[in-house]
Amino acid sequence: MAQTDIVPYTNRRIRRKGEALPKSTDVAVLVEQMRKAMKIHDGIGIAAPQIGEAVRVFIIEKKLFPGADLPSDVFINPKILRKGFKREISEEGCLSVPNVFGQVSRSLKITIEAFDQNWKRFRLSTQELLARVLQHELDHLDGTLFIDKADADTLHEVVYDKEGKPTLRPWTQKSKIQNPNDKTNSNF
Ligand SMILES: [Zn+2]
């Protein structure tokens, strides 16, 4: 597995709970790998377990949130301090579940605390898409995927025909994992 390969949902490693990192651990190499993987696979964010590292680190694509005034795009040992009562349902996808999308209910507003790459503690209160991305990435650190939380009736796969024209078809996690031809099953 190349360092920038993404661990798919069919690989049990994606389900491991990430360990908290001891303070002052050098994360430069890990973060660099995650940045590369996020760029190659065009992600909004990526969590360490998605590149096979079961530790509590995720990063987000800062460029996509120009108005957010982010203290850091690296989140080490993150914790949600507050979750708003109000929830919002919106579509999500995931690099570990390629071409699959579904509607997930998340808190509209959250306050998160984490350490940046230099182990400086920071807090961020945010809402809407950024709050959703942070909750999605945090779930990865506990081995949870959006397909576990999505409304099952809304899960769908985008399939491309020979001309590259996309069509949508319903998707279930179970049918995929039982597919004996899915080579990713043996990739743990
Ligand atoms: Zn994901």
Residues whose N, C-alpha, C, O or C-beta is under 5 A from the ligand:
A	BS01	ZN	G93 C94 L95
